[in-house]
């Protein structure tokens, strides 16, 4: 046989269909499955809560928190019905501002605060660094936790999860829950330390978790921001919060003033002008003392929280800085008036009048009447805020009444009669 023919036949035999090729002989690799993430926490027994928790888990991971942290801290958590009840509760009666202040500025509180202003050694450092007077800080301390004695024992994680699931303030509560988880993740405080009020405010000066992350400071320089166990840390943190909230070093927070008999009360909660501007229309300090040079530079707003028959104030910018703690005129007045008494100030010149508490039905009916009469207070909800007071002032002025924006039982009656909800007397 020709040698060349033999080689061709040999090669052809090696490549015949009965001889499998290399690709056919090697088994294909098995498909790979991506590694599973941590399993979601077991059911809480509440399907709605579990659904919210799953959605929150995704959002929290998107905010940079690990699935392991989220699952560890939310495992075993169930909605707290007490927290949901407190968040939903609308007070049946609205406490008059005068009664609130009388309960706040008590003799016992004044005596304790005056002791603390001289006994605690860290005040000069805090005042120098942040510019907030010790008397204001002691008043906040008294109002928020009875000088550190009543800090609350609610689990902040469970509180915020309950509020978020409840849904009335979901965005707020989820933001605070993420902040609380960040605190735990940082190692600054353990889950067991995160105790506070039902609304999630923590420590001696009742900081929300986001406040803690943004403004808490290590006042005693021990390497920890301990607003629970260290009064120095708690009060320095409060000073930092107020400073960031706009506290003006060297200025007062407010002054009680007197008004001329024919004063236009519709100017209350209106323009912010200097004391000299207000003096031109008859507004004078009630105690007769002159304004300080620093206060003369401030833009002040007039307020008559109990109407024309009660004390009237010019609110300086520091009043509104106090409201970074609680955006309530009554709360800020309580802090400021208590601070004044700690510093040896005298009681108010004008006494708080007797006020009848308004039931929620009275408040809602007044708001509904204002709406029907063309003076928009916003959605009738029983909360007498700035929109309701503005609408009431406008109605009072249009009817030739003293336009102080104060909702008394007499104003409730008049509004309901005019709106046709009550018969005329």
C-alpha beads as a LAMMPS data file, in Angstrom:
LAMMPS data file: protein, C-alpha beads

425 atoms
424 bonds

1 atom types
1 bond types

-500.0 500.0 xlo xhi
-500.0 500.0 ylo yhi
-500.0 500.0 zlo zhi

Masses

1 110.0

Atoms # bond

1 1 1 0.000 0.000 0.000
2 1 1 1.170 3.455 -0.851
3 1 1 2.504 5.121 2.358
4 1 1 0.492 8.282 1.690
5 1 1 -2.798 6.348 1.364
6 1 1 -2.098 4.551 4.666
7 1 1 -1.655 7.842 6.531
8 1 1 -4.907 9.246 5.139
9 1 1 -6.847 6.106 6.192
10 1 1 -5.283 6.226 9.663
11 1 1 -6.303 9.850 10.219
12 1 1 -9.810 9.239 8.930
13 1 1 -10.267 6.384 11.418
14 1 1 -9.216 8.590 14.316
15 1 1 -11.920 11.142 13.466
16 1 1 -14.780 8.720 12.808
17 1 1 -18.193 9.444 14.387
18 1 1 -17.812 6.465 16.717
19 1 1 -14.985 8.251 18.561
20 1 1 -16.364 11.028 20.815
21 1 1 -14.553 14.398 20.697
22 1 1 -13.014 16.096 23.757
23 1 1 -15.931 18.489 24.331
24 1 1 -18.388 15.648 24.443
25 1 1 -16.238 13.673 26.877
26 1 1 -15.960 16.477 29.505
27 1 1 -19.107 16.942 31.677
28 1 1 -20.548 20.495 31.646
29 1 1 -20.119 22.328 34.985
30 1 1 -23.242 22.532 37.162
31 1 1 -24.910 25.995 37.177
32 1 1 -23.866 28.067 40.190
33 1 1 -26.398 29.634 42.612
34 1 1 -25.587 33.062 44.088
35 1 1 -24.932 32.875 47.823
36 1 1 -28.087 33.613 49.790
37 1 1 -28.209 36.677 52.018
38 1 1 -29.211 36.429 55.651
39 1 1 -32.690 35.052 56.058
40 1 1 -35.391 37.510 57.070
41 1 1 -36.423 37.383 60.741
42 1 1 -39.141 34.896 61.629
43 1 1 -42.751 36.023 61.658
44 1 1 -43.828 38.302 64.472
45 1 1 -47.349 36.918 64.386
46 1 1 -48.638 40.152 62.808
47 1 1 -48.772 39.864 59.012
48 1 1 -49.044 43.611 58.500
49 1 1 -46.024 44.287 60.701
50 1 1 -44.022 41.585 58.899
51 1 1 -44.858 43.189 55.554
52 1 1 -43.736 46.607 56.809
53 1 1 -40.566 45.072 58.279
54 1 1 -39.661 43.486 54.959
55 1 1 -40.117 46.778 53.135
56 1 1 -38.165 48.656 55.800
57 1 1 -35.352 46.087 55.578
58 1 1 -34.899 46.944 51.901
59 1 1 -34.952 50.689 52.578
60 1 1 -32.536 50.408 55.512
61 1 1 -30.094 48.331 53.460
62 1 1 -30.341 51.025 50.775
63 1 1 -29.334 53.534 53.463
64 1 1 -26.153 51.535 54.098
65 1 1 -27.125 49.321 57.031
66 1 1 -26.230 45.640 56.876
67 1 1 -28.914 42.970 56.651
68 1 1 -27.318 41.206 59.602
69 1 1 -27.655 44.292 61.845
70 1 1 -31.249 44.940 60.806
71 1 1 -32.318 41.328 61.253
72 1 1 -30.543 40.920 64.577
73 1 1 -32.164 43.987 66.109
74 1 1 -35.654 43.438 64.659
75 1 1 -35.862 39.712 65.405
76 1 1 -38.473 39.204 68.087
77 1 1 -39.743 42.790 67.830
78 1 1 -43.522 43.168 67.801
79 1 1 -45.657 46.312 67.647
80 1 1 -46.110 47.965 71.037
81 1 1 -49.835 48.726 71.390
82 1 1 -49.118 51.227 74.169
83 1 1 -46.906 53.305 71.859
84 1 1 -49.476 53.201 69.055
85 1 1 -52.225 54.205 71.491
86 1 1 -50.221 57.152 72.828
87 1 1 -49.382 58.313 69.306
88 1 1 -53.027 58.116 68.250
89 1 1 -54.489 59.705 71.361
90 1 1 -55.895 63.180 70.922
91 1 1 -56.174 64.889 74.320
92 1 1 -59.826 65.271 75.181
93 1 1 -59.164 68.625 76.798
94 1 1 -56.608 71.235 75.816
95 1 1 -54.683 72.429 78.869
96 1 1 -54.729 76.227 79.030
97 1 1 -51.303 77.808 78.669
98 1 1 -51.598 79.538 82.035
99 1 1 -52.222 76.234 83.814
100 1 1 -49.307 74.679 81.930
101 1 1 -46.938 77.461 83.013
102 1 1 -48.134 77.370 86.614
103 1 1 -47.343 73.656 86.745
104 1 1 -43.982 74.185 85.093
105 1 1 -42.660 77.131 87.100
106 1 1 -43.143 75.605 90.549
107 1 1 -41.414 76.615 93.772
108 1 1 -39.876 73.144 94.141
109 1 1 -38.382 73.256 90.634
110 1 1 -37.062 76.761 91.160
111 1 1 -35.308 75.753 94.397
112 1 1 -33.703 72.659 92.840
113 1 1 -32.597 74.546 89.744
114 1 1 -30.981 77.272 91.804
115 1 1 -28.957 74.648 93.644
116 1 1 -27.788 73.026 90.412
117 1 1 -26.703 76.348 88.890
118 1 1 -24.054 76.741 91.611
119 1 1 -23.231 73.122 92.519
120 1 1 -22.259 71.660 89.128
121 1 1 -18.634 72.448 88.233
122 1 1 -18.824 72.207 84.435
123 1 1 -21.029 75.249 83.713
124 1 1 -18.275 77.764 82.826
125 1 1 -16.850 75.476 80.150
126 1 1 -20.256 74.811 78.559
127 1 1 -21.280 78.467 78.620
128 1 1 -17.992 79.615 77.120
129 1 1 -18.022 77.012 74.344
130 1 1 -21.668 77.210 73.274
131 1 1 -22.906 80.578 74.549
132 1 1 -26.076 79.154 76.106
133 1 1 -26.673 80.247 79.721
134 1 1 -26.773 77.565 82.394
135 1 1 -30.241 78.670 83.509
136 1 1 -31.736 77.804 80.117
137 1 1 -29.986 74.415 80.151
138 1 1 -31.155 73.635 83.684
139 1 1 -34.714 74.530 82.644
140 1 1 -34.520 72.156 79.658
141 1 1 -33.114 69.471 81.968
142 1 1 -35.988 70.014 84.414
143 1 1 -38.650 69.962 81.700
144 1 1 -37.291 66.979 79.791
145 1 1 -36.389 64.526 82.568
146 1 1 -36.949 66.092 86.011
147 1 1 -33.198 66.829 86.238
148 1 1 -32.283 63.407 84.834
149 1 1 -34.492 61.367 87.158
150 1 1 -37.209 60.389 84.662
151 1 1 -35.643 59.307 81.367
152 1 1 -38.198 56.707 80.264
153 1 1 -37.828 52.942 79.982
154 1 1 -39.290 52.234 76.540
155 1 1 -37.125 50.262 74.088
156 1 1 -36.359 52.883 71.416
157 1 1 -36.001 50.310 68.625
158 1 1 -39.424 48.834 69.355
159 1 1 -40.963 52.316 69.752
160 1 1 -39.733 53.507 66.374
161 1 1 -40.691 50.252 64.664
162 1 1 -44.186 50.551 66.170
163 1 1 -44.573 54.178 65.085
164 1 1 -43.311 53.391 61.574
165 1 1 -45.662 50.422 61.211
166 1 1 -48.572 52.492 62.561
167 1 1 -47.931 54.841 59.667
168 1 1 -49.089 58.231 60.950
169 1 1 -45.489 59.489 60.956
170 1 1 -43.821 56.704 58.987
171 1 1 -41.046 58.710 57.322
172 1 1 -40.066 60.336 60.608
173 1 1 -40.137 57.070 62.551
174 1 1 -38.191 55.103 59.938
175 1 1 -35.542 57.829 59.842
176 1 1 -35.192 57.679 63.611
177 1 1 -35.125 53.871 63.566
178 1 1 -32.283 53.939 61.039
179 1 1 -30.477 56.481 63.251
180 1 1 -30.933 54.246 66.310
181 1 1 -29.549 51.259 64.401
182 1 1 -26.548 53.369 63.372
183 1 1 -25.863 54.164 67.039
184 1 1 -25.857 50.460 67.888
185 1 1 -23.702 49.649 64.859
186 1 1 -21.159 52.308 65.867
187 1 1 -20.695 50.743 69.300
188 1 1 -21.346 54.054 71.084
189 1 1 -24.361 52.623 72.863
190 1 1 -25.886 49.170 73.162
191 1 1 -29.454 48.210 72.451
192 1 1 -30.007 47.934 76.204
193 1 1 -28.925 51.572 76.665
194 1 1 -31.345 52.903 74.056
195 1 1 -34.179 53.546 76.483
196 1 1 -36.402 56.575 76.436
197 1 1 -39.906 57.944 76.108
198 1 1 -42.632 56.267 74.058
199 1 1 -41.766 58.719 71.270
200 1 1 -38.124 57.600 71.236
201 1 1 -36.495 60.554 73.038
202 1 1 -33.521 59.386 75.090
203 1 1 -31.385 60.349 78.047
204 1 1 -31.318 63.194 80.533
205 1 1 -32.047 65.780 77.856
206 1 1 -34.326 63.535 75.748
207 1 1 -32.555 63.420 72.394
208 1 1 -34.039 61.642 69.422
209 1 1 -31.574 59.204 67.821
210 1 1 -30.901 61.593 64.922
211 1 1 -30.179 64.406 67.404
212 1 1 -27.758 62.130 69.198
213 1 1 -25.842 61.359 66.005
214 1 1 -25.757 65.011 64.894
215 1 1 -25.304 66.994 68.110
216 1 1 -24.419 64.860 71.154
217 1 1 -20.965 65.694 72.544
218 1 1 -18.499 64.229 75.030
219 1 1 -18.632 66.952 77.642
220 1 1 -16.592 65.183 80.306
221 1 1 -13.896 64.023 77.834
222 1 1 -14.064 60.343 78.789
223 1 1 -14.359 59.155 75.187
224 1 1 -18.126 58.530 75.269
225 1 1 -21.191 60.607 74.452
226 1 1 -23.209 59.346 77.405
227 1 1 -26.421 61.386 77.571
228 1 1 -27.925 58.770 79.933
229 1 1 -25.365 58.568 82.716
230 1 1 -23.348 61.798 82.429
231 1 1 -25.043 65.099 83.251
232 1 1 -22.040 66.885 81.750
233 1 1 -22.477 65.092 78.410
234 1 1 -26.253 65.551 78.429
235 1 1 -26.188 69.280 79.185
236 1 1 -23.282 70.044 76.862
237 1 1 -25.193 68.177 74.140
238 1 1 -28.299 70.268 74.856
239 1 1 -26.204 73.420 74.595
240 1 1 -24.833 72.241 71.251
241 1 1 -28.356 71.523 69.983
242 1 1 -29.563 74.994 70.990
243 1 1 -26.481 76.652 69.493
244 1 1 -27.070 74.834 66.212
245 1 1 -30.736 75.815 66.477
246 1 1 -29.822 79.502 66.327
247 1 1 -29.106 80.538 69.912
248 1 1 -27.693 84.085 69.909
249 1 1 -24.949 84.536 72.479
250 1 1 -25.622 87.416 74.882
251 1 1 -29.279 88.016 73.995
252 1 1 -32.370 87.324 76.116
253 1 1 -35.060 84.885 75.048
254 1 1 -38.119 87.164 75.585
255 1 1 -39.481 90.051 77.655
256 1 1 -42.900 90.552 79.162
257 1 1 -44.392 93.793 77.804
258 1 1 -47.394 96.046 78.273
259 1 1 -49.588 97.435 75.486
260 1 1 -51.658 100.613 75.139
261 1 1 -55.420 100.343 75.570
262 1 1 -56.204 100.729 71.879
263 1 1 -53.553 98.304 70.661
264 1 1 -54.173 96.304 67.478
265 1 1 -53.819 92.701 68.651
266 1 1 -53.827 91.432 65.101
267 1 1 -50.091 92.238 65.169
268 1 1 -49.507 89.259 67.455
269 1 1 -47.617 86.397 65.816
270 1 1 -46.953 88.780 62.959
271 1 1 -44.006 91.040 62.142
272 1 1 -40.563 90.608 63.681
273 1 1 -39.124 94.016 64.463
274 1 1 -36.644 95.581 66.893
275 1 1 -37.741 96.724 70.367
276 1 1 -37.419 100.347 69.205
277 1 1 -39.915 99.688 66.398
278 1 1 -42.365 98.169 68.871
279 1 1 -41.819 101.089 71.269
280 1 1 -43.074 103.477 68.588
281 1 1 -46.520 101.851 68.801
282 1 1 -46.588 101.758 72.594
283 1 1 -45.025 98.400 73.478
284 1 1 -43.003 98.741 76.703
285 1 1 -41.132 96.311 79.020
286 1 1 -43.544 95.360 81.807
287 1 1 -40.873 95.636 84.519
288 1 1 -39.794 99.110 83.387
289 1 1 -36.146 98.122 82.897
290 1 1 -34.391 99.267 79.722
291 1 1 -33.435 96.851 76.969
292 1 1 -29.849 95.633 76.856
293 1 1 -27.690 96.734 73.941
294 1 1 -27.718 93.160 72.558
295 1 1 -31.502 92.864 72.817
296 1 1 -32.024 96.187 71.021
297 1 1 -30.487 94.577 67.931
298 1 1 -32.889 91.616 67.957
299 1 1 -35.956 91.219 65.769
300 1 1 -38.806 90.328 68.134
301 1 1 -42.319 88.971 67.584
302 1 1 -45.305 89.871 69.758
303 1 1 -47.240 87.031 71.432
304 1 1 -50.368 87.002 73.601
305 1 1 -50.623 83.285 74.445
306 1 1 -53.607 83.712 76.803
307 1 1 -55.253 86.486 74.818
308 1 1 -55.632 90.147 75.662
309 1 1 -56.366 89.428 79.327
310 1 1 -53.088 87.592 79.965
311 1 1 -49.384 88.436 79.909
312 1 1 -47.948 89.587 76.592
313 1 1 -44.385 88.961 75.404
314 1 1 -41.899 90.112 72.822
315 1 1 -40.273 86.880 71.689
316 1 1 -36.617 87.254 70.721
317 1 1 -34.785 84.831 68.390
318 1 1 -33.643 82.707 71.333
319 1 1 -37.279 81.822 72.055
320 1 1 -37.390 80.116 68.671
321 1 1 -34.073 78.387 69.337
322 1 1 -35.674 76.804 72.419
323 1 1 -38.397 75.492 70.129
324 1 1 -35.867 73.278 68.358
325 1 1 -36.531 71.018 71.352
326 1 1 -40.313 71.223 71.146
327 1 1 -42.045 73.469 68.633
328 1 1 -44.574 74.739 71.125
329 1 1 -45.000 78.302 72.351
330 1 1 -46.077 77.009 75.777
331 1 1 -43.016 74.751 76.079
332 1 1 -40.589 77.531 75.141
333 1 1 -42.319 79.949 77.526
334 1 1 -42.042 77.350 80.286
335 1 1 -38.310 76.895 79.698
336 1 1 -37.636 80.625 79.497
337 1 1 -39.726 81.662 82.500
338 1 1 -38.257 78.860 84.606
339 1 1 -34.738 79.935 83.594
340 1 1 -35.515 83.529 84.584
341 1 1 -36.563 82.393 88.038
342 1 1 -33.411 80.263 88.442
343 1 1 -31.437 83.444 87.806
344 1 1 -33.344 85.321 90.526
345 1 1 -35.903 87.040 88.305
346 1 1 -39.289 88.148 89.606
347 1 1 -42.644 86.575 88.711
348 1 1 -44.602 88.001 85.790
349 1 1 -46.201 91.414 86.256
350 1 1 -49.491 90.312 84.686
351 1 1 -50.999 87.167 86.184
352 1 1 -52.276 84.340 84.022
353 1 1 -56.078 84.574 83.769
354 1 1 -58.498 81.813 84.665
355 1 1 -59.111 79.788 81.511
356 1 1 -61.698 77.126 80.782
357 1 1 -60.179 74.005 79.189
358 1 1 -61.623 73.348 75.739
359 1 1 -62.812 69.856 74.837
360 1 1 -61.646 68.527 71.489
361 1 1 -65.208 68.812 70.189
362 1 1 -65.204 72.539 71.004
363 1 1 -61.938 73.042 69.146
364 1 1 -63.043 71.094 66.092
365 1 1 -66.404 72.868 65.977
366 1 1 -64.671 76.273 66.098
367 1 1 -62.318 75.287 63.280
368 1 1 -65.235 73.965 61.230
369 1 1 -67.141 77.209 61.787
370 1 1 -64.150 79.310 60.704
371 1 1 -63.889 77.219 57.533
372 1 1 -67.588 77.664 56.743
373 1 1 -67.296 81.406 57.319
374 1 1 -64.416 81.746 54.853
375 1 1 -61.506 81.941 57.312
376 1 1 -59.335 78.901 56.605
377 1 1 -57.740 77.307 59.716
378 1 1 -56.645 74.211 57.805
379 1 1 -58.134 70.757 58.320
380 1 1 -60.311 70.754 61.481
381 1 1 -58.319 68.481 63.795
382 1 1 -58.715 70.001 67.246
383 1 1 -55.122 71.278 67.338
384 1 1 -55.092 75.041 67.860
385 1 1 -51.910 76.023 66.051
386 1 1 -50.741 79.078 64.170
387 1 1 -53.147 78.516 61.243
388 1 1 -56.170 78.385 63.547
389 1 1 -55.026 81.424 65.508
390 1 1 -54.410 83.399 62.302
391 1 1 -57.842 82.511 60.934
392 1 1 -59.440 83.421 64.264
393 1 1 -57.631 86.780 64.359
394 1 1 -58.832 87.572 60.846
395 1 1 -62.419 86.687 61.782
396 1 1 -62.222 88.703 65.020
397 1 1 -60.853 91.743 63.189
398 1 1 -63.546 91.499 60.521
399 1 1 -66.202 91.421 63.254
400 1 1 -64.774 94.357 65.221
401 1 1 -63.609 92.172 68.112
402 1 1 -60.248 92.227 69.903
403 1 1 -58.165 90.299 67.369
404 1 1 -55.907 88.410 69.810
405 1 1 -56.402 84.989 68.185
406 1 1 -57.334 83.444 71.517
407 1 1 -59.920 80.678 71.344
408 1 1 -62.039 80.996 74.467
409 1 1 -65.391 79.337 75.130
410 1 1 -67.038 82.643 74.244
411 1 1 -65.305 82.656 70.849
412 1 1 -66.362 79.032 70.276
413 1 1 -69.984 79.981 70.992
414 1 1 -69.920 83.062 68.739
415 1 1 -68.376 81.152 65.865
416 1 1 -70.918 78.339 66.081
417 1 1 -73.842 80.764 66.273
418 1 1 -72.654 82.676 63.203
419 1 1 -72.007 79.448 61.273
420 1 1 -75.498 78.193 62.116
421 1 1 -74.338 75.310 64.298
422 1 1 -75.966 76.834 67.428
423 1 1 -79.053 78.956 67.874
424 1 1 -78.531 82.583 68.849
425 1 1 -79.001 83.196 72.554

Bonds

1 1 1 2
2 1 2 3
3 1 3 4
4 1 4 5
5 1 5 6
6 1 6 7
7 1 7 8
8 1 8 9
9 1 9 10
10 1 10 11
11 1 11 12
12 1 12 13
13 1 13 14
14 1 14 15
15 1 15 16
16 1 16 17
17 1 17 18
18 1 18 19
19 1 19 20
20 1 20 21
21 1 21 22
22 1 22 23
23 1 23 24
24 1 24 25
25 1 25 26
26 1 26 27
27 1 27 28
28 1 28 29
29 1 29 30
30 1 30 31
31 1 31 32
32 1 32 33
33 1 33 34
34 1 34 35
35 1 35 36
36 1 36 37
37 1 37 38
38 1 38 39
39 1 39 40
40 1 40 41
41 1 41 42
42 1 42 43
43 1 43 44
44 1 44 45
45 1 45 46
46 1 46 47
47 1 47 48
48 1 48 49
49 1 49 50
50 1 50 51
51 1 51 52
52 1 52 53
53 1 53 54
54 1 54 55
55 1 55 56
56 1 56 57
57 1 57 58
58 1 58 59
59 1 59 60
60 1 60 61
61 1 61 62
62 1 62 63
63 1 63 64
64 1 64 65
65 1 65 66
66 1 66 67
67 1 67 68
68 1 68 69
69 1 69 70
70 1 70 71
71 1 71 72
72 1 72 73
73 1 73 74
74 1 74 75
75 1 75 76
76 1 76 77
77 1 77 78
78 1 78 79
79 1 79 80
80 1 80 81
81 1 81 82
82 1 82 83
83 1 83 84
84 1 84 85
85 1 85 86
86 1 86 87
87 1 87 88
88 1 88 89
89 1 89 90
90 1 90 91
91 1 91 92
92 1 92 93
93 1 93 94
94 1 94 95
95 1 95 96
96 1 96 97
97 1 97 98
98 1 98 99
99 1 99 100
100 1 100 101
101 1 101 102
102 1 102 103
103 1 103 104
104 1 104 105
105 1 105 106
106 1 106 107
107 1 107 108
108 1 108 109
109 1 109 110
110 1 110 111
111 1 111 112
112 1 112 113
113 1 113 114
114 1 114 115
115 1 115 116
116 1 116 117
117 1 117 118
118 1 118 119
119 1 119 120
120 1 120 121
121 1 121 122
122 1 122 123
123 1 123 124
124 1 124 125
125 1 125 126
126 1 126 127
127 1 127 128
128 1 128 129
129 1 129 130
130 1 130 131
131 1 131 132
132 1 132 133
133 1 133 134
134 1 134 135
135 1 135 136
136 1 136 137
137 1 137 138
138 1 138 139
139 1 139 140
140 1 140 141
141 1 141 142
142 1 142 143
143 1 143 144
144 1 144 145
145 1 145 146
146 1 146 147
147 1 147 148
148 1 148 149
149 1 149 150
150 1 150 151
151 1 151 152
152 1 152 153
153 1 153 154
154 1 154 155
155 1 155 156
156 1 156 157
157 1 157 158
158 1 158 159
159 1 159 160
160 1 160 161
161 1 161 162
162 1 162 163
163 1 163 164
164 1 164 165
165 1 165 166
166 1 166 167
167 1 167 168
168 1 168 169
169 1 169 170
170 1 170 171
171 1 171 172
172 1 172 173
173 1 173 174
174 1 174 175
175 1 175 176
176 1 176 177
177 1 177 178
178 1 178 179
179 1 179 180
180 1 180 181
181 1 181 182
182 1 182 183
183 1 183 184
184 1 184 185
185 1 185 186
186 1 186 187
187 1 187 188
188 1 188 189
189 1 189 190
190 1 190 191
191 1 191 192
192 1 192 193
193 1 193 194
194 1 194 195
195 1 195 196
196 1 196 197
197 1 197 198
198 1 198 199
199 1 199 200
200 1 200 201
201 1 201 202
202 1 202 203
203 1 203 204
204 1 204 205
205 1 205 206
206 1 206 207
207 1 207 208
208 1 208 209
209 1 209 210
210 1 210 211
211 1 211 212
212 1 212 213
213 1 213 214
214 1 214 215
215 1 215 216
216 1 216 217
217 1 217 218
218 1 218 219
219 1 219 220
220 1 220 221
221 1 221 222
222 1 222 223
223 1 223 224
224 1 224 225
225 1 225 226
226 1 226 227
227 1 227 228
228 1 228 229
229 1 229 230
230 1 230 231
231 1 231 232
232 1 232 233
233 1 233 234
234 1 234 235
235 1 235 236
236 1 236 237
237 1 237 238
238 1 238 239
239 1 239 240
240 1 240 241
241 1 241 242
242 1 242 243
243 1 243 244
244 1 244 245
245 1 245 246
246 1 246 247
247 1 247 248
248 1 248 249
249 1 249 250
250 1 250 251
251 1 251 252
252 1 252 253
253 1 253 254
254 1 254 255
255 1 255 256
256 1 256 257
257 1 257 258
258 1 258 259
259 1 259 260
260 1 260 261
261 1 261 262
262 1 262 263
263 1 263 264
264 1 264 265
265 1 265 266
266 1 266 267
267 1 267 268
268 1 268 269
269 1 269 270
270 1 270 271
271 1 271 272
272 1 272 273
273 1 273 274
274 1 274 275
275 1 275 276
276 1 276 277
277 1 277 278
278 1 278 279
279 1 279 280
280 1 280 281
281 1 281 282
282 1 282 283
283 1 283 284
284 1 284 285
285 1 285 286
286 1 286 287
287 1 287 288
288 1 288 289
289 1 289 290
290 1 290 291
291 1 291 292
292 1 292 293
293 1 293 294
294 1 294 295
295 1 295 296
296 1 296 297
297 1 297 298
298 1 298 299
299 1 299 300
300 1 300 301
301 1 301 302
302 1 302 303
303 1 303 304
304 1 304 305
305 1 305 306
306 1 306 307
307 1 307 308
308 1 308 309
309 1 309 310
310 1 310 311
311 1 311 312
312 1 312 313
313 1 313 314
314 1 314 315
315 1 315 316
316 1 316 317
317 1 317 318
318 1 318 319
319 1 319 320
320 1 320 321
321 1 321 322
322 1 322 323
323 1 323 324
324 1 324 325
325 1 325 326
326 1 326 327
327 1 327 328
328 1 328 329
329 1 329 330
330 1 330 331
331 1 331 332
332 1 332 333
333 1 333 334
334 1 334 335
335 1 335 336
336 1 336 337
337 1 337 338
338 1 338 339
339 1 339 340
340 1 340 341
341 1 341 342
342 1 342 343
343 1 343 344
344 1 344 345
345 1 345 346
346 1 346 347
347 1 347 348
348 1 348 349
349 1 349 350
350 1 350 351
351 1 351 352
352 1 352 353
353 1 353 354
354 1 354 355
355 1 355 356
356 1 356 357
357 1 357 358
358 1 358 359
359 1 359 360
360 1 360 361
361 1 361 362
362 1 362 363
363 1 363 364
364 1 364 365
365 1 365 366
366 1 366 367
367 1 367 368
368 1 368 369
369 1 369 370
370 1 370 371
371 1 371 372
372 1 372 373
373 1 373 374
374 1 374 375
375 1 375 376
376 1 376 377
377 1 377 378
378 1 378 379
379 1 379 380
380 1 380 381
381 1 381 382
382 1 382 383
383 1 383 384
384 1 384 385
385 1 385 386
386 1 386 387
387 1 387 388
388 1 388 389
389 1 389 390
390 1 390 391
391 1 391 392
392 1 392 393
393 1 393 394
394 1 394 395
395 1 395 396
396 1 396 397
397 1 397 398
398 1 398 399
399 1 399 400
400 1 400 401
401 1 401 402
402 1 402 403
403 1 403 404
404 1 404 405
405 1 405 406
406 1 406 407
407 1 407 408
408 1 408 409
409 1 409 410
410 1 410 411
411 1 411 412
412 1 412 413
413 1 413 414
414 1 414 415
415 1 415 416
416 1 416 417
417 1 417 418
418 1 418 419
419 1 419 420
420 1 420 421
421 1 421 422
422 1 422 423
423 1 423 424
424 1 424 425
